[in-house]
């Protein structure tokens, strides 16, 4: 299997940060330790590394009681599921029926595959939502807990009367995590399974139209994944390869090797994102060239000008005049 960088839409982090404010007065040390990008509302980037969100959740678990943590997870997950449902409704209004909220999970969660199926053994009829998550070591338990919560709330967006699942399948073997959260509900939890899954009585999903369907995420090159993961940090903090490695949980040499196999480097990807950020800011805001250079982490303005000229065959000021005129 090719190496992947698990990603999640920035709206998930925004929702979870807002939820955390309900429980902790000063959340920014936690956000900083999680290595989440700052000013997510203002960035044009759409995705962030899922490892960062998992670190935020893991840290919150240490600061909140078990009851508070479950409430915190559900609050953020419900808000995020509403965002996903909003995207689906927007697509429908444009004439694109799309896949529905469940089908969109492969785009909005670090999931490779989603399947929604019905089955019956003669006495019990049930539906299952099965998900193949991308690897997020060492946060398997916390990532499954979050994904299950988002998926359940996505279902309740379409079936408001839906009750809790009748059982869960979890890939994790971390029973102590469930014990710590006092998460042993009436619904059985089966650990060490091949996939993450939620099971419901079919009667609670009557009228649901997505039975026996399967969705798979479209594959991305490793270069595209690095660019998506890095973009939200551009113009906010200068991220080196070592820092990026720490953020996404992949050794620097592994990142370099996969990029080399695709004929590029971390530096080239970062430089391309820097130039895109600079051009967007020059058009949208009245910002000085020196301010742009500083935000992008260049040691001085002249270094940025040289890099921009090498990329665009003109200076930043020349580019700004040309494109503002157009």
C-alpha positions as CSV (number, residue, x, y, z in Angstrom):
1,X,0.0,0.0,0.0
2,X,1.3,3.5,-0.9
3,X,2.2,5.8,1.9
4,X,-0.5,8.3,2.7
5,X,-0.9,11.5,4.8
6,X,-4.3,11.4,6.5
7,X,-6.1,14.7,5.9
8,X,-9.3,16.3,7.2
9,X,-11.2,19.4,6.2
10,X,-10.3,22.4,8.2
11,X,-14.0,22.8,9.3
12,X,-13.5,19.8,11.5
13,X,-10.7,21.5,13.5
14,X,-12.6,24.8,13.6
15,X,-15.7,23.0,15.0
16,X,-13.6,21.1,17.6
17,X,-11.7,24.3,18.7
18,X,-15.0,26.1,19.3
19,X,-16.3,23.1,21.3
20,X,-13.2,23.1,23.4
21,X,-13.8,26.8,24.4
22,X,-16.9,25.6,26.2
23,X,-14.8,23.7,28.7
24,X,-11.3,25.3,28.8
25,X,-10.8,29.1,29.2
26,X,-7.3,29.3,27.6
27,X,-7.3,26.7,24.8
28,X,-4.3,28.1,22.8
29,X,-1.5,26.2,24.5
30,X,-3.4,23.0,23.6
31,X,-3.9,24.2,20.0
32,X,-0.3,25.1,19.8
33,X,0.9,21.8,21.2
34,X,-1.3,20.0,18.7
35,X,0.6,21.8,15.9
36,X,-2.6,22.9,14.3
37,X,-2.4,25.7,11.7
38,X,-3.5,29.1,13.1
39,X,-6.2,31.4,11.6
40,X,-8.0,28.6,9.9
41,X,-11.0,30.7,9.0
42,X,-8.9,33.0,6.8
43,X,-6.8,30.5,4.9
44,X,-7.7,29.5,1.4
45,X,-6.4,26.0,2.2
46,X,-9.2,23.4,2.7
47,X,-7.4,20.5,4.5
48,X,-5.2,20.0,7.5
49,X,-3.2,17.0,8.7
50,X,-5.5,14.7,10.7
51,X,-2.6,13.9,13.1
52,X,-2.9,17.5,14.3
53,X,-6.6,17.2,15.1
54,X,-5.9,13.9,16.8
55,X,-3.3,15.5,19.0
56,X,-5.8,18.2,19.9
57,X,-8.4,15.5,20.9
58,X,-5.7,13.5,22.8
59,X,-4.7,16.6,24.8
60,X,-8.3,17.5,25.5
61,X,-8.8,14.0,26.9
62,X,-6.1,14.8,29.5
63,X,-7.8,18.1,30.5
64,X,-11.5,17.0,30.6
65,X,-13.4,14.5,32.6
66,X,-14.7,11.4,30.8
67,X,-18.2,12.9,30.6
68,X,-16.9,16.3,29.4
69,X,-14.7,14.7,26.7
70,X,-17.6,12.6,25.2
71,X,-19.7,15.8,25.1
72,X,-16.8,17.7,23.6
73,X,-16.3,15.1,20.8
74,X,-20.0,14.9,20.1
75,X,-20.4,18.7,20.0
76,X,-17.6,19.2,17.4
77,X,-18.6,16.1,15.4
78,X,-22.2,17.2,15.2
79,X,-21.1,20.7,14.0
80,X,-18.8,19.1,11.4
81,X,-21.5,16.7,10.2
82,X,-23.8,19.8,9.7
83,X,-21.0,21.3,7.5
84,X,-20.9,18.1,5.4
85,X,-24.6,18.0,5.1
86,X,-24.6,21.7,4.1
87,X,-22.1,20.9,1.3
88,X,-24.4,18.1,0.0
89,X,-27.5,20.4,0.1
90,X,-25.5,23.1,-1.8
91,X,-24.5,20.5,-4.5
92,X,-28.1,19.4,-4.8
93,X,-29.3,23.0,-5.3
94,X,-26.8,23.3,-8.2
95,X,-28.3,20.2,-9.8
96,X,-25.5,17.8,-8.6
97,X,-27.2,15.0,-6.7
98,X,-23.8,13.7,-5.7
99,X,-23.3,10.9,-3.2
100,X,-25.1,12.2,-0.2
101,X,-23.5,12.8,3.2
102,X,-22.3,9.2,3.6
103,X,-20.6,9.3,0.2
104,X,-18.9,12.5,1.1
105,X,-17.3,10.9,4.2
106,X,-14.5,9.7,2.0
107,X,-13.7,13.3,1.2
108,X,-14.2,14.9,4.6
109,X,-12.7,12.2,6.8
110,X,-9.4,10.2,6.5
111,X,-11.3,7.2,5.2
112,X,-10.3,5.1,2.2
113,X,-13.6,3.3,1.8
114,X,-17.2,3.5,3.1
115,X,-19.9,0.8,2.7
116,X,-23.5,0.9,3.9
117,X,-25.2,-2.5,3.8
118,X,-28.3,-4.3,5.0
119,X,-28.4,-7.9,6.2
120,X,-30.8,-10.3,7.9
121,X,-30.4,-13.6,9.6
122,X,-34.1,-14.4,9.7
123,X,-34.8,-13.0,13.2
124,X,-32.7,-9.7,13.2
125,X,-32.4,-7.2,10.4
126,X,-29.6,-4.7,10.7
127,X,-27.7,-2.1,8.7
128,X,-24.0,-1.5,9.0
129,X,-21.8,1.5,8.1
130,X,-18.3,0.1,7.6
131,X,-15.3,2.4,7.2
132,X,-11.6,1.7,6.3
133,X,-9.6,4.4,8.1
134,X,-6.2,5.6,7.1
135,X,-3.5,4.8,9.6
136,X,-3.0,7.4,12.3
137,X,-0.6,5.9,14.7
138,X,-0.4,6.4,17.7
139,X,-3.9,7.8,17.7
140,X,-5.9,4.8,16.4
141,X,-8.4,4.8,19.3
142,X,-9.0,8.6,19.4
143,X,-9.3,8.7,15.6
144,X,-11.9,5.9,15.6
145,X,-13.9,7.5,18.4
146,X,-14.0,10.8,16.4
147,X,-14.8,9.2,13.0
148,X,-17.6,7.1,14.5
149,X,-19.1,10.2,16.1
150,X,-19.0,12.2,12.9
151,X,-20.5,9.3,10.9
152,X,-23.3,8.8,13.4
153,X,-24.2,12.4,13.3
154,X,-24.2,12.4,9.5
155,X,-26.7,9.6,9.6
156,X,-28.9,11.5,12.1
157,X,-28.9,14.5,9.7
158,X,-30.9,12.3,7.3
159,X,-32.7,10.2,9.9
160,X,-33.4,12.5,12.9
161,X,-35.2,9.7,14.8
162,X,-32.1,7.4,14.6
163,X,-31.2,5.9,18.0
164,X,-27.7,4.9,19.1
165,X,-25.9,2.0,17.3
166,X,-26.7,-1.5,18.6
167,X,-23.0,-2.5,18.4
168,X,-19.6,-1.2,17.3
169,X,-16.5,-2.7,15.6
170,X,-13.2,-1.1,16.3
171,X,-9.8,-1.7,14.9
172,X,-8.1,-0.6,18.1
173,X,-7.1,-3.1,20.8
174,X,-7.0,-0.3,23.4
175,X,-9.6,-1.4,25.8
176,X,-8.1,0.8,28.5
177,X,-9.2,3.8,26.3
178,X,-12.8,2.7,26.5
179,X,-12.5,2.0,30.2
180,X,-11.0,5.5,30.9
181,X,-14.0,7.1,29.1
182,X,-16.4,4.8,30.8
183,X,-17.5,4.1,27.3
184,X,-18.9,0.6,27.9
185,X,-22.5,1.4,26.9
186,X,-25.3,-1.1,26.4
187,X,-24.0,-1.5,22.8
188,X,-21.3,-4.2,22.6
189,X,-17.9,-3.0,21.4
190,X,-15.8,-5.5,19.5
191,X,-12.1,-4.6,19.4
192,X,-9.4,-5.8,17.0
193,X,-11.6,-5.9,14.0
194,X,-10.5,-5.4,10.3
195,X,-12.6,-2.2,9.9
196,X,-14.4,0.4,11.9
197,X,-18.1,-0.1,11.8
198,X,-21.5,1.0,13.3
199,X,-24.5,-1.3,13.4
200,X,-28.2,-0.2,13.6
201,X,-31.5,-1.9,13.6
202,X,-32.9,-1.7,10.0
203,X,-36.2,-0.4,11.4
204,X,-34.5,2.7,12.7
205,X,-33.3,3.6,9.2
206,X,-36.6,3.0,7.4
207,X,-36.8,5.3,4.3
208,X,-33.0,5.7,4.1
209,X,-32.1,5.5,0.4
210,X,-28.4,4.6,0.5
211,X,-28.6,0.9,1.4
212,X,-26.0,-1.5,-0.1
213,X,-23.8,1.2,-1.5
214,X,-20.0,1.5,-1.5
215,X,-17.8,4.6,-1.9
216,X,-14.1,4.8,-2.3
217,X,-11.8,7.8,-2.1
218,X,-10.1,8.9,-5.2
219,X,-6.4,8.4,-4.9
220,X,-3.9,11.3,-4.7
221,X,-0.2,11.4,-5.5
222,X,2.0,11.7,-2.4
223,X,3.0,15.1,-3.8
224,X,-0.6,16.3,-3.8
225,X,-1.0,15.1,-0.2
226,X,2.1,16.9,1.0
227,X,0.8,20.1,-0.8
228,X,-2.6,19.8,0.8
229,X,-1.2,19.1,4.3
230,X,1.3,22.0,4.0
231,X,-0.8,24.7,2.4
232,X,-2.7,25.7,5.6
233,X,0.6,26.6,7.3
234,X,1.9,28.8,4.4
235,X,2.0,32.5,5.4
236,X,1.4,31.6,9.0
237,X,4.5,29.8,10.1
238,X,7.7,28.7,8.3
239,X,7.5,24.9,8.2
240,X,10.8,23.0,7.6
241,X,10.9,19.4,6.5
242,X,11.7,18.3,10.0
243,X,8.7,20.3,11.4
244,X,6.4,18.9,8.7
245,X,7.6,15.4,9.6
246,X,6.6,16.0,13.2
247,X,3.2,17.3,12.2
248,X,2.2,14.4,9.9
249,X,4.0,11.7,11.8
250,X,6.2,10.5,8.9
251,X,10.0,10.4,9.1
252,X,11.8,13.0,6.9
253,X,13.6,10.4,4.9
254,X,10.4,8.6,4.1
255,X,8.8,11.9,2.9
256,X,11.9,12.6,0.8
257,X,12.0,9.2,-0.7
258,X,8.3,9.2,-1.8
259,X,8.6,12.7,-3.2
260,X,11.8,11.7,-5.0
261,X,9.9,8.8,-6.6
262,X,7.5,11.3,-8.0
263,X,10.2,13.6,-9.3
264,X,9.9,16.5,-6.8
265,X,11.2,17.7,-3.4
266,X,9.7,19.2,-0.3
267,X,11.4,22.5,-1.1
268,X,9.9,22.7,-4.5
269,X,6.4,22.1,-3.1
270,X,6.8,24.7,-0.4
271,X,8.2,27.2,-2.9
272,X,5.2,26.7,-5.2
273,X,2.8,27.2,-2.3
274,X,4.7,30.3,-1.2
275,X,4.4,31.8,-4.7
276,X,0.7,31.0,-4.8
277,X,0.2,32.6,-1.4
278,X,2.2,35.7,-2.4
279,X,0.2,36.2,-5.6
280,X,-3.2,35.8,-3.8
281,X,-2.2,38.3,-1.1
282,X,-0.9,40.8,-3.6
283,X,-4.3,40.8,-5.4
284,X,-6.6,40.6,-2.4
285,X,-4.9,42.9,0.0
286,X,-2.8,46.0,0.1
287,X,0.2,44.3,1.7
288,X,3.9,45.4,1.3
289,X,6.4,43.0,-0.4
290,X,8.5,43.1,2.8
291,X,5.4,41.9,4.9
292,X,4.8,39.1,2.5
293,X,8.4,38.0,2.6
294,X,8.3,38.0,6.4
295,X,5.1,36.0,6.6
296,X,6.6,33.4,4.2
297,X,9.7,33.0,6.4
298,X,12.3,34.5,4.1
299,X,15.3,35.9,5.8
300,X,15.0,39.2,4.0
301,X,12.9,40.8,1.2
302,X,15.6,40.5,-1.4
303,X,15.6,36.7,-0.9
304,X,11.9,36.6,-1.5
305,X,12.2,38.8,-4.6
306,X,14.8,36.5,-6.1
307,X,12.7,33.4,-5.4
308,X,9.6,35.1,-6.9
309,X,11.5,36.3,-10.0
310,X,13.0,32.8,-10.6
311,X,9.5,31.3,-10.4
312,X,7.5,34.0,-12.3
313,X,10.2,35.6,-14.5
314,X,9.3,39.0,-13.1
315,X,9.6,40.8,-9.7
316,X,6.7,40.8,-7.3
317,X,6.0,44.5,-8.0
318,X,6.0,43.9,-11.7
319,X,3.6,41.0,-11.3
320,X,1.3,43.0,-9.0
321,X,1.1,45.9,-11.5
322,X,0.4,43.5,-14.4
323,X,-2.3,41.6,-12.7
324,X,-4.0,44.5,-11.0
325,X,-4.3,46.1,-14.4
326,X,-6.0,43.0,-15.7
